[in-house]
Amino acid sequence: MVTKELLKALRCPETKAPLVLDGEWLVSTDAASRRRYRIEGDVPIMLIDESETLDEATWRSAMERGERTDA
């Protein structure tokens, strides 16, 4: 489980932007990159090569519904 404390500490490895928890994904708040990182067995996989780039509509939807803890 990604706790609020962990979410607050984690950043997008590419842009250093805060992340939003959206189900089993961590989504970068950076509108230019729109990257998301999967969570496997409660472990965030924070590798740029294994991330996905979302289309703008999907990214906006994730920003609206996701749990956010900005530092």
Helices and strands as residue ranges (DSSP letters): H 4-9, E 19-22, E 25-28, E 35-40, E 43-44, G 48-50, E 52-53, H 56-65, E 67-68
